[in-house]
Amino acid sequence: MNTEYGLNAADFSARAQAEPDVNRPLLQRAGLALRWLALICLGLWLSGCATGSYSGSPAGQWVTIQKGDTLGQIARDADIPLLRLTRFNPGVKIRDLKVGQRILVPTARERAPSGGPYRYQLRPGDTYSKVGRYFGASPQRIQAANPGKDPNDLDVGMLISVPLNGGPSRSAPAARASGGSLVARPDPGPLQKPGQSWRWPAAGSVTREFGTNGNGQLAPMQIRTAASGIASAPARGEVRFADSMRQLGNVVILHHSGNLQSVLAQCGEILVKVGQQVTPGTPLCRVARGNNGQHELLFDVRHGGKPIDPREILEKR
C-alpha cells in the first residue's frame, strides 16, 4: 500500500499536545499560554527562520539554500509535509544542507507516496527525459505511465505520473542515501531478520497493531505508556532525524543495519541529536500526552523504506 508519509498522516490526528484544563485559574492558564508561546518561538529560532531565496510561499519553486535555512522551515512555509519535500529532492541530505544548493519545492497538487508513482506537475522546460533523469526513471516508462499524453506536446502545469521502480539510474543511490527521509527502494529484497531480536521501544500495552485501519489506510503500531514513559532505541543504529513533523509531533528516525529504519512519533522532549550513534535501550524521547489524555507512542519499522510489521523483528513478549 502506498502512503506518502509512509507513516500515514491521516491516521495521526491526535497530535501530541497537552489538553487545556478548564478549571485552571485564569492567570495560571495565561502563564501556560505564554510558556507555550516562548517554546514555539524558541523552536522557530532553533530551526532557522530565514525564508531563503523566496518571497511568500515557496511551493512549486526552485529554492536556493541560504545560511540558516532548514528543510523543515521550507516545508512549513510551503504548507507541505517534510517527507514530500525530501522525496522530491533525492540527492539532498537533510542534515547536510549547503549554502547555494538548489532544491525543488513541490506544490499541494503533487504527491510522493512510498515507492511511487509520484504525481509531478510539469514546469517550464520539462520533458520526460529531464524529469526521468531527476527522479531516476526512464522516459519510456514515464510515457507508458501517462497514456494519452503526447510527450511532444506537454503543457506547463500538467500533472503526470512518474514511476520509480525502474532500472538503476545515477540518481537512485543518492535517493537511498538521503539522510532522515524514508525514501523507499523500489525492491529492497527479502527481509533478513537481525541476528538478535529488537527490544521493544517502550514499556506499555499495544493499543493498536500494525495494519490497515477501518478507513483502509495503513497504520503503525501504537503503544500506550505511563505518563513518565521514555521511548528508547530498539536496536543499534544512527539518528537520521530528530525534529517535528506536521501531524506527527516530534519524531525520531533511526537507520539500522540490514536496510532497516525505525520511526518513533508523538514524542515530547527529544533526547538525542542527528548523527548520534545509539545502542539498544538508548533513551530517544519522552512520550507526549495526546489529545485523548493518554501517552501513546507511534512505532513504525521500515525495510528499504517499505513498512513491515514490527513484531517480525521485535522480541516476543
ABEGO torsion letter per residue (X at the ends): XBBAAGBBAAABABBBBBBBBAABBAAAAAAAAAAAAAAAAAAAAAAEABAEABBEBABGBBBBBBBGBBAAAAAAAAGBBAAAAAAABAABBAABBBBGBBBBBBBAABBBBBGOBBBBBBBBGBBAAAAAAAAGBBAAAAAAABBGBBAABBBBGBBBBBBAABBBBAAAAAAAABBGBABBBABAEBBBBBABBBBBABBEBBABBBEBBAAGBBBBBBBBBBAABBBBBABBBBBABBBBBBGAEBBBBBBBBGGBBBBBBGBBBBABBBGBBBBBGBBABBBBBBAAGBBBBBBBBBBGGBBBBAAAABBBX
